[in-house]
Amino acid sequence: MTAADPTLSLCVLSSSSSGNCSVLVVSRGQQRELWLIDLGLSPRRTRTLLAQRDLGDVPIAGALLTHLD
């Protein structure tokens, strides 16, 4: 691994009948970006859960949808 290789972390924000959303944290040195996996929560709930995990100020780079329902 070199300094340019990213480090990946997966965090499940919610996985229930009331909504699913996980976040992939991509870290490269001191820089981090988030990739949301599924968007089954409201924007407000998603922001709240990210903030509770100290990810509220990390930019969201994109989203991956695993299913549409």
C-alpha positions as CSV (number, residue, x, y, z in Angstrom):
1,M,0.0,0.0,0.0
2,T,1.2,3.5,-0.8
3,A,0.2,6.9,0.7
4,A,-2.0,7.4,-2.3
5,D,-4.0,4.2,-1.7
6,P,-7.4,5.0,-0.2
7,T,-8.7,3.5,3.0
8,L,-12.3,2.4,3.0
9,S,-14.8,2.2,5.9
10,L,-18.4,1.1,5.8
11,C,-21.0,2.4,8.3
12,V,-24.6,1.3,8.3
13,L,-26.7,4.3,9.2
14,S,-30.0,2.5,9.2
15,S,-31.2,-1.0,8.1
16,S,-34.8,-1.5,8.9
17,S,-38.3,-1.5,7.5
18,S,-38.3,2.3,8.1
19,G,-35.4,2.8,5.7
20,N,-32.0,1.7,4.6
21,C,-28.9,3.8,4.2
22,S,-25.2,3.0,4.6
23,V,-22.1,5.2,3.9
24,L,-18.8,4.3,2.5
25,V,-16.0,6.6,3.8
26,V,-13.1,6.9,1.4
27,S,-10.0,8.4,3.1
28,R,-6.9,9.5,1.2
29,G,-4.4,10.9,3.7
30,Q,-6.3,13.7,5.5
31,Q,-9.0,14.0,2.9
32,R,-12.3,12.1,3.2
33,E,-15.4,11.7,1.0
34,L,-18.6,9.9,1.5
35,W,-20.5,7.6,-0.9
36,L,-24.1,6.9,0.2
37,I,-25.4,3.4,-0.5
38,D,-29.2,3.5,-0.9
39,L,-31.1,6.6,0.0
40,G,-34.0,5.2,2.1
41,L,-33.9,7.9,4.7
42,S,-35.0,11.5,4.6
43,P,-32.3,14.1,4.0
44,R,-32.7,15.4,7.6
45,R,-32.4,12.0,9.1
46,T,-29.4,11.1,7.0
47,R,-27.7,14.4,8.0
48,T,-28.5,13.7,11.7
49,L,-27.1,10.2,11.6
50,L,-23.9,11.4,9.7
51,A,-23.4,14.1,12.3
52,Q,-23.7,11.6,15.2
53,R,-20.8,9.6,13.6
54,D,-18.7,12.8,13.1
55,L,-19.2,12.7,9.4
56,G,-21.5,15.7,9.1
57,D,-18.8,17.9,7.6
58,V,-17.4,15.4,5.1
59,P,-18.5,16.0,1.5
60,I,-20.8,13.5,-0.2
61,A,-19.2,12.5,-3.5
62,G,-22.1,10.4,-4.8
63,A,-24.7,7.7,-4.2
64,L,-25.1,4.0,-5.2
65,L,-28.6,2.7,-5.5
66,T,-28.9,-1.1,-5.1
67,H,-32.6,-1.3,-5.8
68,L,-35.5,1.1,-6.7
69,D,-38.7,0.6,-4.7
